[in-house]
């Protein structure tokens, strides 16, 4: 399975609104991590920009700590915010998983 299948567009039928928003934020964060930290983009800039525009900071995800962090740090015009992400270890785990699937 390639990354496109892993990051397949989220259908609105899948999950609750907070699950859909959480999934979107994870995709954006892993993509920013791959580009900014690993210098290994997993999607092109226009796709990343489009995902960033879909992030709705006023939507709750069920994780109060991460909701607050995104409100205070996320900037849709850059991926630099990922340097201060509170769960970079988790982002690295997902990145490694995806990297293994790209081979």
N, C-alpha and C positions, 0 to 999 in steps of 0.2 A: 504494500500500500504506500502510495506516495503522500507527500504533505498535503496536496490538494484534497485528497480524500479525508485525511485527518482533520483538516480545517474546512471541511465542506460547509457550505452556507447553512446557517442554523435556520431551520424552518420554525415558524411560529407555533406549529403544533407540538413541537418538542419542548418539554419543560415549562415551568412557570416563568413569568416575566423576570423574576430575580435570577433564575437559573440561566436564562438566555443572556442577560446582561453580564453575569459572572463569566460565562463561556466567552463572550466577546472580549471582556477585559483580559482574560487569560491569553487569548489569541494575540491581542495587541501587545501584551507584556512580553510574551515569548518571542514575538517577532522583533520587538525593540531590543531585547536581550541578545538575540542572534546577531543583529546588525551592529549594535553599539558596543557590546562586550566581547563577542566572539569574532567580529568582522566577517560574518558568514550569513548574509541575508537569506531568509527562507521565503521571502515574497518580494515582489517588486515594489518600488516606492509608491506608485499610484494605488496599488491594492492596500498597502499599509495606511496611506492617507485616507482612503475610503473607509477602512475599518475604524480609524480614529474619529472620523466625523460621526460615526454611529454610536459612539460611547455617550451614554446619558448619565451624567454625574448625579442627577437628581433621582435616579432609580436606585433602589436598595438591592443588594445582592445576597443578603442574609449573613454577611460578614462585616460587622460594624467597623472593625479595625481597618479592613481594606477599603471599605466605602469611604471612610474618613481620609485615609491616605490618598486615594485617587482624587478626592475633592481638593485636597491641599497640594498635590504634586503633579497630576496628569496635565499635560499640555498637548493638544492634538496636532500641533505643527512641528513637533520634534519627538525624538525618542530618548533624549538625554535624561528624562525623568527616571528611566529604568536604573540608572546608576545608584539611586537611593531607594530602590524597591525593597521592602522589608522581607521578601521571601526570594532572594536571588538563588538560594540553593534549590528551591522548588522549580524556578524557571530553568535552572541548569539541568535538572533531571528531565524536564519535558524536552528541552533542546537536545539533549543526548539521545533521548528516545527517537525524536524526529530525525536526527542526523543518522542514526542507525537504519532508519527506514528508507533514507534517500539513496542508499548504496545500491 
